[in-house]
Amino acid sequence: MRPGKTGPSLPPTGRPWIGGLFTGNYEYMQAFAQRKIDFVKEHRVKRMIMPDCGGGSYGCRVGMKACVHQNPDNEINFIYLYEYLVELLQSGRIKVDKGANAGKVFTWHDSCKHGRELERHFGKGYYEEPRWIIQQCVDEFVDMHPNRGNAFCCGAGGGMWPGPYEAESAYQGRMKYEGIKNSAANVLVVGCSNCHDQLMKRVPKYCPDYPYEVKYIWELVADSLIMEPWTDEEIAKGEAEGKAQWERLGVDLDAGS
């Protein structure tokens, strides 16, 4: 923060959001995190889900930490996507069928931002949770090597995916490609949106000899869902809870109709 500032300044109009994280501008990162905190508090959100975007979730954590350091009242409750999916599966709120993915071998890509970077900066990387989630959905899971904190980067980090250096980015991802190929997996599951685009679009363009499918981890869960119709009692309960929620938020769904 610049001298004399009492709070994070908002980026100028038209400045892209990546100006905070990709350029290492901590003041902007804090400003964007403050917007999220303010939204959560304004709308009385009980828990915010950290998204599958590696840069977004990591940048948000860095900014939020600065906001809380400046004002402890900025503390909000959040949960990572992996933790939330584990919670849904363990509680039985959703059920999945491994048969939906029969005949395919799956592997997992440990992204830098969700793994070693969170581990180094915040003491917790997400290695085991995604593996557990995947193994609830599939019969055949294999690990790439190396993996977890030693896994190779996909080549899209640090702004390389949206940047103009496509060939260089693909070259950086060559070791990850070799890991996928050596695993003999048919489907690569990922958690980070940058990794998803890199490994689905760019790397196969430069390394086309081993075809594989790419899926988000939430996409795998969605494809594996067992859809059980609600009973009349469950429908009534859901409608009542929905109505109570809108009333608490002061939202009139019939306004303007």
C-alpha positions as protocol buffer text, in pm:
chain_id: "A"
residue {
  index: 1
  type: MET
  ca { x: 0 y: 0 z: 0 }
}
residue {
  index: 2
  type: ARG
  ca { x: 131 y: 342 z: -85 }
}
residue {
  index: 3
  type: PRO
  ca { x: 227 y: 579 z: 198 }
}
residue {
  index: 4
  type: GLY
  ca { x: -64 y: 781 z: 329 }
}
residue {
  index: 5
  type: LYS
  ca { x: -329 y: 533 z: 215 }
}
residue {
  index: 6
  type: THR
  ca { x: -584 y: 425 z: 475 }
}
residue {
  index: 7
  type: GLY
  ca { x: -733 y: 143 z: 267 }
}
residue {
  index: 8
  type: PRO
  ca { x: -694 y: -37 z: -63 }
}
residue {
  index: 9
  type: SER
  ca { x: -758 y: 186 z: -360 }
}
residue {
  index: 10
  type: LEU
  ca { x: -973 y: 55 z: -642 }
}
residue {
  index: 11
  type: PRO
  ca { x: -810 y: 3 z: -982 }
}
residue {
  index: 12
  type: PRO
  ca { x: -885 y: 269 z: -1241 }
}
residue {
  index: 13
  type: THR
  ca { x: -1186 y: 211 z: -1464 }
}
residue {
  index: 14
  type: GLY
  ca { x: -1104 y: -23 z: -1749 }
}
residue {
  index: 15
  type: ARG
  ca { x: -798 y: -175 z: -1580 }
}
residue {
  index: 16
  type: PRO
  ca { x: -810 y: -555 z: -1628 }
}
residue {
  index: 17
  type: TRP
  ca { x: -842 y: -770 z: -1316 }
}
residue {
  index: 18
  type: ILE
  ca { x: -521 y: -952 z: -1401 }
}
residue {
  index: 19
  type: GLY
  ca { x: -339 y: -627 z: -1324 }
}
residue {
  index: 20
  type: GLY
  ca { x: -335 y: -738 z: -961 }
}
residue {
  index: 21
  type: LEU
  ca { x: -223 y: -1099 z: -960 }
}
residue {
  index: 22
  type: PHE
  ca { x: -27 y: -1136 z: -1283 }
}
residue {
  index: 23
  type: THR
  ca { x: 174 y: -820 z: -1228 }
}
residue {
  index: 24
  type: GLY
  ca { x: 231 y: -876 z: -857 }
}
residue {
  index: 25
  type: ASN
  ca { x: 36 y: -562 z: -763 }
}
residue {
  index: 26
  type: TYR
  ca { x: -64 y: -638 z: -405 }
}
residue {
  index: 27
  type: GLU
  ca { x: -258 y: -316 z: -367 }
}
residue {
  index: 28
  type: TYR
  ca { x: -491 y: -417 z: -649 }
}
residue {
  index: 29
  type: MET
  ca { x: -517 y: -771 z: -514 }
}
residue {
  index: 30
  type: GLN
  ca { x: -627 y: -631 z: -180 }
}
residue {
  index: 31
  type: ALA
  ca { x: -878 y: -400 z: -347 }
}
residue {
  index: 32
  type: PHE
  ca { x: -1043 y: -686 z: -535 }
}
residue {
  index: 33
  type: ALA
  ca { x: -1049 y: -904 z: -224 }
}
residue {
  index: 34
  type: GLN
  ca { x: -1216 y: -623 z: -31 }
}
residue {
  index: 35
  type: ARG
  ca { x: -1492 y: -614 z: -292 }
}
residue {
  index: 36
  type: LYS
  ca { x: -1560 y: -983 z: -231 }
}
residue {
  index: 37
  type: ILE
  ca { x: -1557 y: -935 z: 145 }
}
residue {
  index: 38
  type: ASP
  ca { x: -1798 y: -642 z: 119 }
}
residue {
  index: 39
  type: PHE
  ca { x: -2032 y: -844 z: -106 }
}
residue {
  index: 40
  type: VAL
  ca { x: -2034 y: -1138 z: 135 }
}
residue {
  index: 41
  type: LYS
  ca { x: -2114 y: -913 z: 429 }
}
residue {
  index: 42
  type: GLU
  ca { x: -2375 y: -706 z: 243 }
}
residue {
  index: 43
  type: HIS
  ca { x: -2567 y: -1014 z: 134 }
}
residue {
  index: 44
  type: ARG
  ca { x: -2514 y: -1202 z: 461 }
}
residue {
  index: 45
  type: VAL
  ca { x: -2349 y: -1493 z: 285 }
}
residue {
  index: 46
  type: LYS
  ca { x: -2263 y: -1764 z: 537 }
}
residue {
  index: 47
  type: ARG
  ca { x: -1981 y: -1920 z: 338 }
}
residue {
  index: 48
  type: MET
  ca { x: -1793 y: -1834 z: 19 }
}
residue {
  index: 49
  type: ILE
  ca { x: -1668 y: -2113 z: -207 }
}
residue {
  index: 50
  type: MET
  ca { x: -1315 y: -2060 z: -337 }
}
residue {
  index: 51
  type: PRO
  ca { x: -1338 y: -2138 z: -710 }
}
residue {
  index: 52
  type: ASP
  ca { x: -1156 y: -2374 z: -944 }
}
residue {
  index: 53
  type: CYS
  ca { x: -954 y: -2080 z: -1078 }
}
residue {
  index: 54
  type: GLY
  ca { x: -608 y: -2129 z: -929 }
}
residue {
  index: 55
  type: GLY
  ca { x: -499 y: -1770 z: -973 }
}
residue {
  index: 56
  type: GLY
  ca { x: -833 y: -1634 z: -858 }
}
residue {
  index: 57
  type: SER
  ca { x: -846 y: -1836 z: -539 }
}
residue {
  index: 58
  type: TYR
  ca { x: -479 y: -1782 z: -455 }
}
residue {
  index: 59
  type: GLY
  ca { x: -493 y: -1411 z: -538 }
}
residue {
  index: 60
  type: CYS
  ca { x: -811 y: -1378 z: -336 }
}
residue {
  index: 61
  type: ARG
  ca { x: -648 y: -1546 z: -37 }
}
residue {
  index: 62
  type: VAL
  ca { x: -349 y: -1314 z: -54 }
}
residue {
  index: 63
  type: GLY
  ca { x: -573 y: -1008 z: -80 }
}
residue {
  index: 64
  type: MET
  ca { x: -805 y: -1125 z: 196 }
}
residue {
  index: 65
  type: LYS
  ca { x: -512 y: -1185 z: 428 }
}
residue {
  index: 66
  type: ALA
  ca { x: -405 y: -822 z: 380 }
}
residue {
  index: 67
  type: CYS
  ca { x: -761 y: -700 z: 435 }
}
residue {
  index: 68
  type: VAL
  ca { x: -794 y: -894 z: 761 }
}
residue {
  index: 69
  type: HIS
  ca { x: -454 y: -772 z: 878 }
}
residue {
  index: 70
  type: GLN
  ca { x: -574 y: -417 z: 822 }
}
residue {
  index: 71
  type: ASN
  ca { x: -914 y: -476 z: 983 }
}
residue {
  index: 72
  type: PRO
  ca { x: -1000 y: -801 z: 1169 }
}
residue {
  index: 73
  type: ASP
  ca { x: -1369 y: -739 z: 1095 }
}
residue {
  index: 74
  type: ASN
  ca { x: -1293 y: -833 z: 733 }
}
residue {
  index: 75
  type: GLU
  ca { x: -1269 y: -1200 z: 833 }
}
residue {
  index: 76
  type: ILE
  ca { x: -1521 y: -1412 z: 639 }
}
residue {
  index: 77
  type: ASN
  ca { x: -1598 y: -1781 z: 621 }
}
residue {
  index: 78
  type: PHE
  ca { x: -1484 y: -1963 z: 307 }
}
residue {
  index: 79
  type: ILE
  ca { x: -1436 y: -2316 z: 182 }
}
residue {
  index: 80
  type: TYR
  ca { x: -1243 y: -2455 z: -114 }
}
residue {
  index: 81
  type: LEU
  ca { x: -1425 y: -2630 z: -398 }
}
residue {
  index: 82
  type: TYR
  ca { x: -1253 y: -2959 z: -308 }
}
residue {
  index: 83
  type: GLU
  ca { x: -1363 y: -2940 z: 55 }
}
residue {
  index: 84
  type: TYR
  ca { x: -1717 y: -2858 z: -52 }
}
residue {
  index: 85
  type: LEU
  ca { x: -1739 y: -3154 z: -292 }
}
residue {
  index: 86
  type: VAL
  ca { x: -1605 y: -3385 z: -19 }
}
residue {
  index: 87
  type: GLU
  ca { x: -1868 y: -3247 z: 218 }
}
residue {
  index: 88
  type: LEU
  ca { x: -2148 y: -3306 z: -34 }
}
residue {
  index: 89
  type: LEU
  ca { x: -2039 y: -3663 z: -102 }
}
residue {
  index: 90
  type: GLN
  ca { x: -1969 y: -3763 z: 259 }
}
residue {
  index: 91
  type: SER
  ca { x: -2298 y: -3620 z: 382 }
}
residue {
  index: 92
  type: GLY
  ca { x: -2494 y: -3806 z: 116 }
}
residue {
  index: 93
  type: ARG
  ca { x: -2640 y: -3485 z: -17 }
}
residue {
  index: 94
  type: ILE
  ca { x: -2529 y: -3601 z: -361 }
}
residue {
  index: 95
  type: LYS
  ca { x: -2469 y: -3958 z: -479 }
}
residue {
  index: 96
  type: VAL
  ca { x: -2254 y: -4075 z: -767 }
}
residue {
  index: 97
  type: ASP
  ca { x: -2237 y: -4385 z: -984 }
}
residue {
  index: 98
  type: LYS
  ca { x: -1895 y: -4522 z: -1084 }
}
residue {
  index: 99
  type: GLY
  ca { x: -2063 y: -4711 z: -1366 }
}
residue {
  index: 100
  type: ALA
  ca { x: -2106 y: -4384 z: -1553 }
}
residue {
  index: 101
  type: ASN
  ca { x: -1729 y: -4385 z: -1614 }
}
residue {
  index: 102
  type: ALA
  ca { x: -1671 y: -4754 z: -1677 }
}
residue {
  index: 103
  type: GLY
  ca { x: -1403 y: -4854 z: -1922 }
}
residue {
  index: 104
  type: LYS
  ca { x: -1190 y: -4542 z: -1879 }
}
residue {
  index: 105
  type: VAL
  ca { x: -873 y: -4477 z: -1680 }
}
residue {
  index: 106
  type: PHE
  ca { x: -852 y: -4145 z: -1496 }
}
residue {
  index: 107
  type: THR
  ca { x: -560 y: -3944 z: -1363 }
}
residue {
  index: 108
  type: TRP
  ca { x: -529 y: -3614 z: -1172 }
}
residue {
  index: 109
  type: HIS
  ca { x: -320 y: -3305 z: -1243 }
}
residue {
  index: 110
  type: ASP
  ca { x: -183 y: -3134 z: -931 }
}
residue {
  index: 111
  type: SER
  ca { x: -196 y: -2765 z: -1019 }
}
residue {
  index: 112
  type: CYS
  ca { x: 69 y: -2532 z: -875 }
}
residue {
  index: 113
  type: LYS
  ca { x: -180 y: -2285 z: -732 }
}
residue {
  index: 114
  type: HIS
  ca { x: -399 y: -2542 z: -553 }
}
residue {
  index: 115
  type: GLY
  ca { x: -106 y: -2752 z: -438 }
}
residue {
  index: 116
  type: ARG
  ca { x: 245 y: -2640 z: -353 }
}
residue {
  index: 117
  type: GLU
  ca { x: 172 y: -2266 z: -372 }
}
residue {
  index: 118
  type: LEU
  ca { x: -111 y: -2284 z: -118 }
}
residue {
  index: 119
  type: GLU
  ca { x: 98 y: -2522 z: 89 }
}
residue {
  index: 120
  type: ARG
  ca { x: 397 y: -2289 z: 98 }
}
residue {
  index: 121
  type: HIS
  ca { x: 206 y: -1968 z: 162 }
}
residue {
  index: 122
  type: PHE
  ca { x: -88 y: -2087 z: 372 }
}
residue {
  index: 123
  type: GLY
  ca { x: 20 y: -2425 z: 511 }
}
residue {
  index: 124
  type: LYS
  ca { x: -238 y: -2637 z: 327 }
}
residue {
  index: 125
  type: GLY
  ca { x: -226 y: -2775 z: -26 }
}
residue {
  index: 126
  type: TYR
  ca { x: -507 y: -2979 z: -180 }
}
residue {
  index: 127
  type: TYR
  ca { x: -359 y: -3314 z: -279 }
}
residue {
  index: 128
  type: GLU
  ca { x: -566 y: -3588 z: -117 }
}
residue {
  index: 129
  type: GLU
  ca { x: -913 y: -3432 z: -140 }
}
residue {
  index: 130
  type: PRO
  ca { x: -935 y: -3432 z: -522 }
}
residue {
  index: 131
  type: ARG
  ca { x: -802 y: -3789 z: -538 }
}
residue {
  index: 132
  type: TRP
  ca { x: -1067 y: -3904 z: -293 }
}
residue {
  index: 133
  type: ILE
  ca { x: -1340 y: -3725 z: -491 }
}
residue {
  index: 134
  type: ILE
  ca { x: -1230 y: -3882 z: -819 }
}
residue {
  index: 135
  type: GLN
  ca { x: -1217 y: -4230 z: -667 }
}
residue {
  index: 136
  type: GLN
  ca { x: -1579 y: -4196 z: -556 }
}
residue {
  index: 137
  type: CYS
  ca { x: -1669 y: -4145 z: -922 }
}
residue {
  index: 138
  type: VAL
  ca { x: -1446 y: -4394 z: -1107 }
}
residue {
  index: 139
  type: ASP
  ca { x: -1318 y: -4750 z: -1077 }
}
residue {
  index: 140
  type: GLU
  ca { x: -980 y: -4695 z: -1241 }
}
residue {
  index: 141
  type: PHE
  ca { x: -757 y: -4417 z: -1111 }
}
residue {
  index: 142
  type: VAL
  ca { x: -382 y: -4387 z: -1161 }
}
residue {
  index: 143
  type: ASP
  ca { x: -136 y: -4126 z: -1041 }
}
residue {
  index: 144
  type: MET
  ca { x: 103 y: -3946 z: -1270 }
}
residue {
  index: 145
  type: HIS
  ca { x: 466 y: -3926 z: -1168 }
}
residue {
  index: 146
  type: PRO
  ca { x: 593 y: -3705 z: -1023 }
}
residue {
  index: 147
  type: ASN
  ca { x: 286 y: -3584 z: -835 }
}
residue {
  index: 148
  type: ARG
  ca { x: 156 y: -3374 z: -548 }
}
residue {
  index: 149
  type: GLY
  ca { x: 414 y: -3112 z: -442 }
}
residue {
  index: 150
  type: ASN
  ca { x: 666 y: -3237 z: -696 }
}
residue {
  index: 151
  type: ALA
  ca { x: 428 y: -3234 z: -993 }
}
residue {
  index: 152
  type: PHE
  ca { x: 528 y: -3056 z: -1313 }
}
residue {
  index: 153
  type: CYS
  ca { x: 357 y: -2728 z: -1401 }
}
residue {
  index: 154
  type: CYS
  ca { x: 118 y: -2741 z: -1698 }
}
residue {
  index: 155
  type: GLY
  ca { x: 301 y: -2444 z: -1852 }
}
residue {
  index: 156
  type: ALA
  ca { x: 15 y: -2194 z: -1826 }
}
residue {
  index: 157
  type: GLY
  ca { x: 103 y: -2034 z: -1494 }
}
residue {
  index: 158
  type: GLY
  ca { x: 209 y: -1677 z: -1434 }
}
residue {
  index: 159
  type: GLY
  ca { x: -12 y: -1540 z: -1711 }
}
residue {
  index: 160
  type: MET
  ca { x: 130 y: -1770 z: -1979 }
}
residue {
  index: 161
  type: TRP
  ca { x: -212 y: -1894 z: -2091 }
}
residue {
  index: 162
  type: PRO
  ca { x: -357 y: -1557 z: -2199 }
}
residue {
  index: 163
  type: GLY
  ca { x: -17 y: -1422 z: -2298 }
}
residue {
  index: 164
  type: PRO
  ca { x: 127 y: -1418 z: -2651 }
}
residue {
  index: 165
  type: TYR
  ca { x: 395 y: -1683 z: -2595 }
}
residue {
  index: 166
  type: GLU
  ca { x: 203 y: -1991 z: -2706 }
}
residue {
  index: 167
  type: ALA
  ca { x: 496 y: -2202 z: -2826 }
}
residue {
  index: 168
  type: GLU
  ca { x: 698 y: -2123 z: -2514 }
}
residue {
  index: 169
  type: SER
  ca { x: 401 y: -2210 z: -2295 }
}
residue {
  index: 170
  type: ALA
  ca { x: 348 y: -2542 z: -2474 }
}
residue {
  index: 171
  type: TYR
  ca { x: 719 y: -2619 z: -2436 }
}
residue {
  index: 172
  type: GLN
  ca { x: 696 y: -2561 z: -2062 }
}
residue {
  index: 173
  type: GLY
  ca { x: 408 y: -2811 z: -2053 }
}
residue {
  index: 174
  type: ARG
  ca { x: 596 y: -3088 z: -2231 }
}
residue {
  index: 175
  type: MET
  ca { x: 690 y: -3272 z: -1910 }
}
residue {
  index: 176
  type: LYS
  ca { x: 330 y: -3270 z: -1793 }
}
residue {
  index: 177
  type: TYR
  ca { x: 229 y: -3415 z: -2129 }
}
residue {
  index: 178
  type: GLU
  ca { x: 484 y: -3694 z: -2084 }
}
residue {
  index: 179
  type: GLY
  ca { x: 336 y: -3767 z: -1743 }
}
residue {
  index: 180
  type: ILE
  ca { x: -14 y: -3797 z: -1888 }
}
residue {
  index: 181
  type: LYS
  ca { x: 111 y: -4022 z: -2167 }
}
residue {
  index: 182
  type: ASN
  ca { x: 312 y: -4245 z: -1933 }
}
residue {
  index: 183
  type: SER
  ca { x: 13 y: -4286 z: -1702 }
}
residue {
  index: 184
  type: ALA
  ca { x: -185 y: -4445 z: -1990 }
}
residue {
  index: 185
  type: ALA
  ca { x: -493 y: -4257 z: -1866 }
}
residue {
  index: 186
  type: ASN
  ca { x: -783 y: -4183 z: -2100 }
}
residue {
  index: 187
  type: VAL
  ca { x: -914 y: -3889 z: -1898 }
}
residue {
  index: 188
  type: LEU
  ca { x: -719 y: -3611 z: -1726 }
}
residue {
  index: 189
  type: VAL
  ca { x: -906 y: -3447 z: -1438 }
}
residue {
  index: 190
  type: VAL
  ca { x: -808 y: -3093 z: -1340 }
}
residue {
  index: 191
  type: GLY
  ca { x: -913 y: -2836 z: -1083 }
}
residue {
  index: 192
  type: CYS
  ca { x: -767 y: -2513 z: -1223 }
}
residue {
  index: 193
  type: SER
  ca { x: -924 y: -2331 z: -1519 }
}
residue {
  index: 194
  type: ASN
  ca { x: -587 y: -2220 z: -1660 }
}
residue {
  index: 195
  type: CYS
  ca { x: -458 y: -2577 z: -1643 }
}
residue {
  index: 196
  type: HIS
  ca { x: -779 y: -2699 z: -1806 }
}
residue {
  index: 197
  type: ASP
  ca { x: -743 y: -2474 z: -2110 }
}
residue {
  index: 198
  type: GLN
  ca { x: -370 y: -2535 z: -2142 }
}
residue {
  index: 199
  type: LEU
  ca { x: -395 y: -2914 z: -2123 }
}
residue {
  index: 200
  type: MET
  ca { x: -710 y: -2940 z: -2334 }
}
residue {
  index: 201
  type: LYS
  ca { x: -625 y: -2695 z: -2613 }
}
residue {
  index: 202
  type: ARG
  ca { x: -261 y: -2588 z: -2630 }
}
residue {
  index: 203
  type: VAL
  ca { x: -57 y: -2890 z: -2526 }
}
residue {
  index: 204
  type: PRO
  ca { x: -243 y: -3133 z: -2759 }
}
residue {
  index: 205
  type: LYS
  ca { x: -185 y: -2887 z: -3044 }
}
residue {
  index: 206
  type: TYR
  ca { x: 191 y: -2922 z: -3001 }
}
residue {
  index: 207
  type: CYS
  ca { x: 191 y: -3285 z: -2876 }
}
residue {
  index: 208
  type: PRO
  ca { x: -83 y: -3459 z: -3073 }
}
residue {
  index: 209
  type: ASP
  ca { x: 36 y: -3821 z: -3068 }
}
residue {
  index: 210
  type: TYR
  ca { x: -138 y: -3923 z: -2740 }
}
residue {
  index: 211
  type: PRO
  ca { x: -508 y: -3824 z: -2734 }
}
residue {
  index: 212
  type: TYR
  ca { x: -678 y: -3781 z: -2397 }
}
residue {
  index: 213
  type: GLU
  ca { x: -993 y: -3620 z: -2262 }
}
residue {
  index: 214
  type: VAL
  ca { x: -985 y: -3334 z: -2010 }
}
residue {
  index: 215
  type: LYS
  ca { x: -1251 y: -3277 z: -1745 }
}
residue {
  index: 216
  type: TYR
  ca { x: -1295 y: -3038 z: -1455 }
}
residue {
  index: 217
  type: ILE
  ca { x: -1332 y: -3225 z: -1127 }
}
residue {
  index: 218
  type: TRP
  ca { x: -1678 y: -3075 z: -1075 }
}
residue {
  index: 219
  type: GLU
  ca { x: -1765 y: -3183 z: -1430 }
}
residue {
  index: 220
  type: LEU
  ca { x: -1669 y: -3542 z: -1345 }
}
residue {
  index: 221
  type: VAL
  ca { x: -1891 y: -3530 z: -1036 }
}
residue {
  index: 222
  type: ALA
  ca { x: -2180 y: -3384 z: -1239 }
}
residue {
  index: 223
  type: ASP
  ca { x: -2144 y: -3655 z: -1505 }
}
residue {
  index: 224
  type: SER
  ca { x: -2149 y: -3922 z: -1234 }
}
residue {
  index: 225
  type: LEU
  ca { x: -2454 y: -3797 z: -1041 }
}
residue {
  index: 226
  type: ILE
  ca { x: -2737 y: -4031 z: -952 }
}
residue {
  index: 227
  type: MET
  ca { x: -3051 y: -3828 z: -1012 }
}
residue {
  index: 228
  type: GLU
  ca { x: -3317 y: -3936 z: -763 }
}
residue {
  index: 229
  type: PRO
  ca { x: -3660 y: -3771 z: -791 }
}
residue {
  index: 230
  type: TRP
  ca { x: -3773 y: -3585 z: -480 }
}
residue {
  index: 231
  type: THR
  ca { x: -4078 y: -3698 z: -288 }
}
residue {
  index: 232
  type: ASP
  ca { x: -4372 y: -3461 z: -247 }
}
residue {
  index: 233
  type: GLU
  ca { x: -4257 y: -3397 z: 111 }
}
residue {
  index: 234
  type: GLU
  ca { x: -3904 y: -3309 z: -2 }
}
residue {
  index: 235
  type: ILE
  ca { x: -4039 y: -3073 z: -269 }
}
residue {
  index: 236
  type: ALA
  ca { x: -4260 y: -2896 z: -15 }
}
residue {
  index: 237
  type: LYS
  ca { x: -3971 y: -2865 z: 230 }
}
residue {
  index: 238
  type: GLY
  ca { x: -3741 y: -2725 z: -40 }
}
residue {
  index: 239
  type: GLU
  ca { x: -3999 y: -2470 z: -154 }
}
residue {
  index: 240
  type: ALA
  ca { x: -4056 y: -2357 z: 206 }
}
residue {
  index: 241
  type: GLU
  ca { x: -3682 y: -2319 z: 269 }
}
residue {
  index: 242
  type: GLY
  ca { x: -3641 y: -2127 z: -56 }
}
residue {
  index: 243
  type: LYS
  ca { x: -3923 y: -1890 z: 31 }
}
residue {
  index: 244
  type: ALA
  ca { x: -3778 y: -1830 z: 377 }
}
residue {
  index: 245
  type: GLN
  ca { x: -3438 y: -1756 z: 225 }
}
residue {
  index: 246
  type: TRP
  ca { x: -3572 y: -1494 z: -13 }
}
residue {
  index: 247
  type: GLU
  ca { x: -3764 y: -1333 z: 272 }
}
residue {
  index: 248
  type: ARG
  ca { x: -3448 y: -1315 z: 485 }
}
residue {
  index: 249
  type: LEU
  ca { x: -3264 y: -1150 z: 196 }
}
residue {
  index: 250
  type: GLY
  ca { x: -3550 y: -908 z: 137 }
}
residue {
  index: 251
  type: VAL
  ca { x: -3604 y: -1028 z: -220 }
}
residue {
  index: 252
  type: ASP
  ca { x: -3952 y: -1016 z: -373 }
}
residue {
  index: 253
  type: LEU
  ca { x: -3959 y: -1260 z: -665 }
}
residue {
  index: 254
  type: ASP
  ca { x: -4294 y: -1126 z: -782 }
}
residue {
  index: 255
  type: ALA
  ca { x: -4184 y: -763 z: -795 }
}
residue {
  index: 256
  type: GLY
  ca { x: -4221 y: -615 z: -1141 }
}
residue {
  index: 257
  type: SER
  ca { x: -4404 y: -918 z: -1280 }
}
